[in-house]
Each structure stands twice: as structure tokens, then as C-alpha cells.
């Protein structure tokens, strides 16, 4: 529950970049505990 509350606060938080307030994206990273036969690399990016 504590982690969910932390993520909610991060979604609402605005950062300042070049004197402009903006909301930064949150990147989700999944760590799998097994190999997938169709994926030959250690990491992939999915849009």
C-alpha cells in the first residue's frame, strides 16, 4: 500500500525544466524471473 501511495504522489508531482513546470512521465520496468524463447536480448523497449 505504501508503494501505491508513493506512485500516486509521483504522478501528481510537477518538476521544473527550463523554468517551466511540467509533469514527467513514469517509466514502468518489468523484471521477469524467467527467459522468453522469442526474446534474444536482455531488454526490449515497447511503445
PDB file of N, CA, C and O in Angstrom:
ATOM      1  N   UNK A   1       0.826  -1.192   0.000  1.00  0.00           N
ATOM      2  CA  UNK A   1       0.000   0.000   0.000  1.00  0.00           C
ATOM      3  C   UNK A   1       0.874   1.261   0.000  1.00  0.00           C
ATOM      4  O   UNK A   1       0.541   2.262  -0.635  1.00  0.00           O
ATOM      5  N   UNK A   2       1.977   1.192   0.711  1.00  0.00           N
ATOM      6  CA  UNK A   2       2.882   2.340   0.784  1.00  0.00           C
ATOM      7  C   UNK A   2       3.451   2.677  -0.595  1.00  0.00           C
ATOM      8  O   UNK A   2       3.560   3.849  -0.955  1.00  0.00           O
ATOM      9  N   UNK A   3       3.814   1.646  -1.367  1.00  0.00           N
ATOM     10  CA  UNK A   3       4.358   1.865  -2.703  1.00  0.00           C
ATOM     11  C   UNK A   3       3.306   2.468  -3.629  1.00  0.00           C
ATOM     12  O   UNK A   3       3.627   3.342  -4.434  1.00  0.00           O
ATOM     13  N   UNK A   4       2.073   2.024  -3.533  1.00  0.00           N
ATOM     14  CA  UNK A   4       0.993   2.577  -4.358  1.00  0.00           C
ATOM     15  C   UNK A   4       0.770   4.045  -4.042  1.00  0.00           C
ATOM     16  O   UNK A   4       0.534   4.850  -4.943  1.00  0.00           O
ATOM     17  N   UNK A   5       0.845   4.396  -2.761  1.00  0.00           N
ATOM     18  CA  UNK A   5       0.695   5.788  -2.351  1.00  0.00           C
ATOM     19  C   UNK A   5       1.851   6.633  -2.913  1.00  0.00           C
ATOM     20  O   UNK A   5       1.645   7.758  -3.369  1.00  0.00           O
ATOM     21  N   UNK A   6       3.066   6.071  -2.872  1.00  0.00           N
ATOM     22  CA  UNK A   6       4.246   6.745  -3.432  1.00  0.00           C
ATOM     23  C   UNK A   6       4.060   7.008  -4.926  1.00  0.00           C
ATOM     24  O   UNK A   6       4.326   8.116  -5.391  1.00  0.00           O
ATOM     25  N   UNK A   7       3.610   6.016  -5.677  1.00  0.00           N
ATOM     26  CA  UNK A   7       3.391   6.203  -7.116  1.00  0.00           C
ATOM     27  C   UNK A   7       2.342   7.268  -7.390  1.00  0.00           C
ATOM     28  O   UNK A   7       2.498   8.072  -8.309  1.00  0.00           O
ATOM     29  N   UNK A   8       1.280   7.280  -6.603  1.00  0.00           N
ATOM     30  CA  UNK A   8       0.243   8.292  -6.774  1.00  0.00           C
ATOM     31  C   UNK A   8       0.790   9.693  -6.570  1.00  0.00           C
ATOM     32  O   UNK A   8       0.433  10.615  -7.303  1.00  0.00           O
ATOM     33  N   UNK A   9       1.654   9.855  -5.578  1.00  0.00           N
ATOM     34  CA  UNK A   9       2.274  11.166  -5.344  1.00  0.00           C
ATOM     35  C   UNK A   9       3.194  11.553  -6.495  1.00  0.00           C
ATOM     36  O   UNK A   9       3.272  12.727  -6.857  1.00  0.00           O
ATOM     37  N   UNK A  10       3.885  10.588  -7.067  1.00  0.00           N
ATOM     38  CA  UNK A  10       4.789  10.880  -8.178  1.00  0.00           C
ATOM     39  C   UNK A  10       4.011  11.281  -9.438  1.00  0.00           C
ATOM     40  O   UNK A  10       4.466  12.133 -10.200  1.00  0.00           O
ATOM     41  N   UNK A  11       2.844  10.671  -9.657  1.00  0.00           N
ATOM     42  CA  UNK A  11       2.015  11.045 -10.804  1.00  0.00           C
ATOM     43  C   UNK A  11       1.567  12.505 -10.707  1.00  0.00           C
ATOM     44  O   UNK A  11       1.485  13.198 -11.721  1.00  0.00           O
ATOM     45  N   UNK A  12       1.281  12.968  -9.502  1.00  0.00           N
ATOM     46  CA  UNK A  12       0.788  14.341  -9.315  1.00  0.00           C
ATOM     47  C   UNK A  12       1.903  15.379  -9.305  1.00  0.00           C
ATOM     48  O   UNK A  12       1.651  16.560  -9.541  1.00  0.00           O
ATOM     49  N   UNK A  13       3.113  14.957  -9.038  1.00  0.00           N
ATOM     50  CA  UNK A  13       4.229  15.867  -8.827  1.00  0.00           C
ATOM     51  C   UNK A  13       4.650  16.574 -10.125  1.00  0.00           C
ATOM     52  O   UNK A  13       4.795  15.940 -11.169  1.00  0.00           O
ATOM     53  N   UNK A  14       4.842  17.887 -10.040  1.00  0.00           N
ATOM     54  CA  UNK A  14       5.344  18.651 -11.187  1.00  0.00           C
ATOM     55  C   UNK A  14       6.817  18.958 -10.959  1.00  0.00           C
ATOM     56  O   UNK A  14       7.218  19.285  -9.842  1.00  0.00           O
ATOM     57  N   UNK A  15       7.628  18.854 -12.011  1.00  0.00           N
ATOM     58  CA  UNK A  15       9.034  19.210 -11.963  1.00  0.00           C
ATOM     59  C   UNK A  15       9.256  20.457 -12.795  1.00  0.00           C
ATOM     60  O   UNK A  15       8.449  20.787 -13.664  1.00  0.00           O
ATOM     61  N   UNK A  16      10.329  21.132 -12.531  1.00  0.00           N
ATOM     62  CA  UNK A  16      10.626  22.358 -13.266  1.00  0.00           C
ATOM     63  C   UNK A  16      11.803  22.104 -14.207  1.00  0.00           C
ATOM     64  O   UNK A  16      12.899  21.757 -13.767  1.00  0.00           O
ATOM     65  N   UNK A  17      11.562  22.281 -15.498  1.00  0.00           N
ATOM     66  CA  UNK A  17      12.583  22.126 -16.523  1.00  0.00           C
ATOM     67  C   UNK A  17      12.615  23.408 -17.335  1.00  0.00           C
ATOM     68  O   UNK A  17      11.600  23.827 -17.892  1.00  0.00           O
ATOM     69  N   UNK A  18      13.793  24.033 -17.399  1.00  0.00           N
ATOM     70  CA  UNK A  18      13.952  25.305 -18.124  1.00  0.00           C
ATOM     71  C   UNK A  18      12.904  26.318 -17.692  1.00  0.00           C
ATOM     72  O   UNK A  18      12.283  26.977 -18.526  1.00  0.00           O
ATOM     73  N   UNK A  19      12.712  26.436 -16.391  1.00  0.00           N
ATOM     74  CA  UNK A  19      11.780  27.388 -15.779  1.00  0.00           C
ATOM     75  C   UNK A  19      10.325  27.153 -16.171  1.00  0.00           C
ATOM     76  O   UNK A  19       9.505  28.063 -16.055  1.00  0.00           O
ATOM     77  N   UNK A  20       9.992  25.958 -16.628  1.00  0.00           N
ATOM     78  CA  UNK A  20       8.611  25.597 -16.937  1.00  0.00           C
ATOM     79  C   UNK A  20       8.215  24.413 -16.065  1.00  0.00           C
ATOM     80  O   UNK A  20       8.968  23.448 -15.936  1.00  0.00           O
ATOM     81  N   UNK A  21       7.029  24.491 -15.468  1.00  0.00           N
ATOM     82  CA  UNK A  21       6.537  23.360 -14.692  1.00  0.00           C
ATOM     83  C   UNK A  21       5.951  22.332 -15.653  1.00  0.00           C
ATOM     84  O   UNK A  21       5.148  22.667 -16.524  1.00  0.00           O
ATOM     85  N   UNK A  22       6.354  21.104 -15.487  1.00  0.00           N
ATOM     86  CA  UNK A  22       5.871  20.034 -16.349  1.00  0.00           C
ATOM     87  C   UNK A  22       5.787  18.735 -15.550  1.00  0.00           C
ATOM     88  O   UNK A  22       6.504  18.555 -14.566  1.00  0.00           O
ATOM     89  N   UNK A  23       4.918  17.845 -15.974  1.00  0.00           N
ATOM     90  CA  UNK A  23       4.792  16.544 -15.341  1.00  0.00           C
ATOM     91  C   UNK A  23       5.651  15.569 -16.132  1.00  0.00           C
ATOM     92  O   UNK A  23       5.470  15.416 -17.340  1.00  0.00           O
ATOM     93  N   UNK A  24       6.577  14.915 -15.459  1.00  0.00           N
ATOM     94  CA  UNK A  24       7.459  13.966 -16.129  1.00  0.00           C
ATOM     95  C   UNK A  24       6.778  12.606 -16.240  1.00  0.00           C
ATOM     96  O   UNK A  24       6.007  12.221 -15.361  1.00  0.00           O
ATOM     97  N   UNK A  25       7.064  11.878 -17.322  1.00  0.00           N
ATOM     98  CA  UNK A  25       6.451  10.557 -17.467  1.00  0.00           C
ATOM     99  C   UNK A  25       7.047   9.561 -16.479  1.00  0.00           C
ATOM    100  O   UNK A  25       8.191   9.707 -16.048  1.00  0.00           O
ATOM    101  N   UNK A  26       6.275   8.571 -16.136  1.00  0.00           N
ATOM    102  CA  UNK A  26       6.764   7.483 -15.294  1.00  0.00           C
ATOM    103  C   UNK A  26       6.995   6.284 -16.199  1.00  0.00           C
ATOM    104  O   UNK A  26       6.096   5.865 -16.929  1.00  0.00           O
ATOM    105  N   UNK A  27       8.199   5.736 -16.149  1.00  0.00           N
ATOM    106  CA  UNK A  27       8.562   4.590 -16.972  1.00  0.00           C
ATOM    107  C   UNK A  27       8.410   3.326 -16.143  1.00  0.00           C
ATOM    108  O   UNK A  27       8.933   3.230 -15.033  1.00  0.00           O
ATOM    109  N   UNK A  28       7.695   2.368 -16.689  1.00  0.00           N
ATOM    110  CA  UNK A  28       7.484   1.102 -15.996  1.00  0.00           C
ATOM    111  C   UNK A  28       8.512   0.096 -16.484  1.00  0.00           C
ATOM    112  O   UNK A  28       8.711  -0.066 -17.688  1.00  0.00           O
ATOM    113  N   UNK A  29       9.155  -0.570 -15.556  1.00  0.00           N
ATOM    114  CA  UNK A  29      10.141  -1.594 -15.888  1.00  0.00           C
ATOM    115  C   UNK A  29       9.672  -2.905 -15.270  1.00  0.00           C
ATOM    116  O   UNK A  29       9.437  -2.989 -14.064  1.00  0.00           O
ATOM    117  N   UNK A  30       9.539  -3.926 -16.113  1.00  0.00           N
ATOM    118  CA  UNK A  30       9.143  -5.240 -15.640  1.00  0.00           C
ATOM    119  C   UNK A  30      10.383  -6.127 -15.594  1.00  0.00           C
ATOM    120  O   UNK A  30      11.121  -6.213 -16.575  1.00  0.00           O
ATOM    121  N   UNK A  31      10.610  -6.773 -14.486  1.00  0.00           N
ATOM    122  CA  UNK A  31      11.732  -7.699 -14.349  1.00  0.00           C
ATOM    123  C   UNK A  31      11.143  -9.102 -14.276  1.00  0.00           C
ATOM    124  O   UNK A  31      10.433  -9.446 -13.331  1.00  0.00           O
ATOM    125  N   UNK A  32      11.451  -9.903 -15.287  1.00  0.00           N
ATOM    126  CA  UNK A  32      10.902 -11.250 -15.359  1.00  0.00           C
ATOM    127  C   UNK A  32      11.870 -12.232 -14.712  1.00  0.00           C
ATOM    128  O   UNK A  32      13.086 -12.066 -14.812  1.00  0.00           O
ATOM    129  N   UNK A  33      11.354 -13.217 -14.072  1.00  0.00           N
ATOM    130  CA  UNK A  33      12.180 -14.227 -13.430  1.00  0.00           C
ATOM    131  C   UNK A  33      12.362 -15.461 -14.284  1.00  0.00           C
ATOM    132  O   UNK A  33      12.686 -16.534 -13.774  1.00  0.00           O
ATOM    133  N   UNK A  34      12.155 -15.315 -15.586  1.00  0.00           N
ATOM    134  CA  UNK A  34      12.307 -16.464 -16.480  1.00  0.00           C
ATOM    135  C   UNK A  34      12.699 -15.962 -17.858  1.00  0.00           C
ATOM    136  O   UNK A  34      12.536 -14.780 -18.160  1.00  0.00           O
ATOM    137  N   UNK A  35      13.210 -16.842 -18.685  1.00  0.00           N
ATOM    138  CA  UNK A  35      13.569 -16.462 -20.057  1.00  0.00           C
ATOM    139  C   UNK A  35      12.369 -16.674 -20.970  1.00  0.00           C
ATOM    140  O   UNK A  35      11.515 -17.525 -20.722  1.00  0.00           O
ATOM    141  N   UNK A  36      12.330 -15.885 -22.018  1.00  0.00           N
ATOM    142  CA  UNK A  36      11.264 -15.985 -23.012  1.00  0.00           C
ATOM    143  C   UNK A  36      11.920 -16.427 -24.313  1.00  0.00           C
ATOM    144  O   UNK A  36      12.826 -15.742 -24.789  1.00  0.00           O
ATOM    145  N   UNK A  37      11.507 -17.531 -24.904  1.00  0.00           N
ATOM    146  CA  UNK A  37      12.203 -18.077 -26.084  1.00  0.00           C
ATOM    147  C   UNK A  37      12.201 -17.152 -27.300  1.00  0.00           C
ATOM    148  O   UNK A  37      13.085 -17.265 -28.149  1.00  0.00           O
ATOM    149  N   UNK A  38      11.243 -16.249 -27.406  1.00  0.00           N
ATOM    150  CA  UNK A  38      11.169 -15.365 -28.577  1.00  0.00           C
ATOM    151  C   UNK A  38      12.019 -14.105 -28.425  1.00  0.00           C
ATOM    152  O   UNK A  38      12.212 -13.383 -29.404  1.00  0.00           O
ATOM    153  N   UNK A  39      12.529 -13.823 -27.233  1.00  0.00           N
ATOM    154  CA  UNK A  39      13.319 -12.621 -26.978  1.00  0.00           C
ATOM    155  C   UNK A  39      14.768 -13.027 -26.740  1.00  0.00           C
ATOM    156  O   UNK A  39      15.070 -13.741 -25.783  1.00  0.00           O
ATOM    157  N   UNK A  40      15.670 -12.569 -27.619  1.00  0.00           N
ATOM    158  CA  UNK A  40      17.073 -12.965 -27.532  1.00  0.00           C
ATOM    159  C   UNK A  40      17.925 -11.964 -26.750  1.00  0.00           C
ATOM    160  O   UNK A  40      19.053 -12.288 -26.380  1.00  0.00           O
ATOM    161  N   UNK A  41      17.413 -10.753 -26.490  1.00  0.00           N
ATOM    162  CA  UNK A  41      18.199  -9.736 -25.796  1.00  0.00           C
ATOM    163  C   UNK A  41      17.796  -9.663 -24.325  1.00  0.00           C
ATOM    164  O   UNK A  41      16.773 -10.206 -23.908  1.00  0.00           O
ATOM    165  N   UNK A  42      18.638  -8.970 -23.554  1.00  0.00           N
ATOM    166  CA  UNK A  42      18.368  -8.850 -22.122  1.00  0.00           C
ATOM    167  C   UNK A  42      17.257  -7.833 -21.843  1.00  0.00           C
ATOM    168  O   UNK A  42      16.587  -7.926 -20.814  1.00  0.00           O
ATOM    169  N   UNK A  43      17.051  -6.864 -22.745  1.00  0.00           N
ATOM    170  CA  UNK A  43      15.987  -5.878 -22.534  1.00  0.00           C
ATOM    171  C   UNK A  43      15.388  -5.476 -23.871  1.00  0.00           C
ATOM    172  O   UNK A  43      16.048  -5.564 -24.906  1.00  0.00           O
ATOM    173  N   UNK A  44      14.137  -5.036 -23.848  1.00  0.00           N
ATOM    174  CA  UNK A  44      13.452  -4.549 -25.037  1.00  0.00           C
ATOM    175  C   UNK A  44      12.665  -3.301 -24.656  1.00  0.00           C
ATOM    176  O   UNK A  44      12.347  -3.072 -23.489  1.00  0.00           O
ATOM    177  N   UNK A  45      12.362  -2.506 -25.671  1.00  0.00           N
ATOM    178  CA  UNK A  45      11.522  -1.322 -25.452  1.00  0.00           C
ATOM    179  C   UNK A  45      10.253  -1.496 -26.264  1.00  0.00           C
ATOM    180  O   UNK A  45      10.294  -1.795 -27.458  1.00  0.00           O
ATOM    181  N   UNK A  46       9.132  -1.305 -25.601  1.00  0.00           N
ATOM    182  CA  UNK A  46       7.831  -1.474 -26.246  1.00  0.00           C
ATOM    183  C   UNK A  46       7.119  -0.139 -26.184  1.00  0.00           C
ATOM    184  O   UNK A  46       6.997   0.441 -25.105  1.00  0.00           O
ATOM    185  N   UNK A  47       6.652   0.359 -27.303  1.00  0.00           N
ATOM    186  CA  UNK A  47       5.931   1.635 -27.358  1.00  0.00           C
ATOM    187  C   UNK A  47       4.454   1.368 -27.160  1.00  0.00           C
ATOM    188  O   UNK A  47       3.651   2.301 -27.169  1.00  0.00           O
TER     189      UNK A  47
END
